[in-house]
């Protein structure tokens, strides 16, 4: 009986080395969120603008993994700005600026892709234009 108890104790105390899964572990099934986009504003028309701030907040119930930011010129479908951030925070406020061509009315889209630590993905698209 003592040998059986000692064996059980040994297996339970060394479960990580034997790769025995925890029975009460929770797998993160929730994707992170883009909670607030402060700038640019959806469907806003910006006049006489050569630089536009990009400000938004993302969060996850556990840990974020990566944030990808891209601004595309919709007339040529080319990227005019991109940025990639890695973070282990649960909340992250992004702040940067995109340079826009002068005196060129155009439509743009901001693409925000956020992944958490276990690769759950969410995204947001914000459309805006210049005159």
MODA-V578020 format. One record per residue. RES is the residue in three letters. SS is DSSP state (@ for helix, = for strand, . for the rest). PHI is phi as a letter, one per 40 degrees, with the letter a starting at -180 (999 if undefined). Layout:
res=RES ss=SS phi=PHI
res=RES ss=SS phi=PHI
This chain:
res=UNK ss=. phi=999
res=UNK ss=@ phi=c
res=UNK ss=@ phi=c
res=UNK ss=@ phi=c
res=UNK ss=@ phi=c
res=UNK ss=@ phi=c
res=UNK ss=@ phi=c
res=UNK ss=@ phi=c
res=UNK ss=@ phi=c
res=UNK ss=@ phi=c
res=UNK ss=@ phi=c
res=UNK ss=@ phi=c
res=UNK ss=@ phi=c
res=UNK ss=. phi=b
res=UNK ss=. phi=c
res=UNK ss=. phi=c
res=UNK ss=. phi=c
res=UNK ss=. phi=c
res=UNK ss=. phi=f
res=UNK ss=. phi=c
res=UNK ss=. phi=c
res=UNK ss=. phi=c
res=UNK ss=. phi=c
res=UNK ss=. phi=b
res=UNK ss=. phi=c
res=UNK ss=. phi=b
res=UNK ss=. phi=c
res=UNK ss=. phi=c
res=UNK ss=. phi=b
res=UNK ss=. phi=c
res=UNK ss=. phi=c
res=UNK ss=. phi=c
res=UNK ss== phi=b
res=UNK ss== phi=c
res=UNK ss== phi=c
res=UNK ss== phi=a
res=UNK ss== phi=b
res=UNK ss== phi=c
res=UNK ss== phi=a
res=UNK ss=. phi=c
res=UNK ss=. phi=c
res=UNK ss=. phi=d
res=UNK ss=. phi=g
res=UNK ss== phi=c
res=UNK ss== phi=b
res=UNK ss== phi=b
res=UNK ss=. phi=b
res=UNK ss=. phi=f
res=UNK ss=. phi=b
res=UNK ss=. phi=b
res=UNK ss== phi=b
res=UNK ss== phi=b
res=UNK ss== phi=c
res=UNK ss== phi=b
res=UNK ss== phi=b
res=UNK ss== phi=a
res=UNK ss== phi=b
res=UNK ss== phi=b
res=UNK ss== phi=a
res=UNK ss=. phi=b
res=UNK ss=. phi=c
res=UNK ss=. phi=b
res=UNK ss=. phi=b
res=UNK ss== phi=c
res=UNK ss== phi=b
res=UNK ss== phi=a
res=UNK ss== phi=b
res=UNK ss== phi=b
res=UNK ss== phi=b
res=UNK ss== phi=a
res=UNK ss== phi=b
res=UNK ss== phi=b
res=UNK ss== phi=c
res=UNK ss=. phi=c
res=UNK ss=. phi=c
res=UNK ss=. phi=b
res=UNK ss=. phi=f
res=UNK ss== phi=b
res=UNK ss== phi=c
res=UNK ss== phi=b
res=UNK ss== phi=a
res=UNK ss== phi=a
res=UNK ss== phi=a
res=UNK ss== phi=b
res=UNK ss== phi=b
res=UNK ss== phi=b
res=UNK ss=. phi=a
res=UNK ss=. phi=b
res=UNK ss=. phi=c
res=UNK ss=. phi=c
res=UNK ss== phi=b
res=UNK ss== phi=a
res=UNK ss== phi=b
res=UNK ss== phi=c
res=UNK ss== phi=a
res=UNK ss== phi=a
res=UNK ss== phi=a
res=UNK ss== phi=b
res=UNK ss== phi=c
res=UNK ss=. phi=b
res=UNK ss=. phi=c
res=UNK ss=. phi=c
res=UNK ss=. phi=f
res=UNK ss=. phi=b
res=UNK ss=. phi=c
res=UNK ss== phi=a
res=UNK ss== phi=b
res=UNK ss== phi=b
res=UNK ss== phi=b
res=UNK ss== phi=c
res=UNK ss== phi=b
res=UNK ss== phi=b
res=UNK ss== phi=b
res=UNK ss== phi=b
res=UNK ss== phi=b
res=UNK ss== phi=c
res=UNK ss=. phi=c
res=UNK ss=. phi=b
res=UNK ss=. phi=g
res=UNK ss=. phi=c
res=UNK ss== phi=b
res=UNK ss== phi=a
res=UNK ss== phi=a
res=UNK ss== phi=a
res=UNK ss== phi=b
res=UNK ss== phi=b
res=UNK ss== phi=c
res=UNK ss== phi=a
res=UNK ss== phi=a
res=UNK ss== phi=b
res=UNK ss=. phi=b
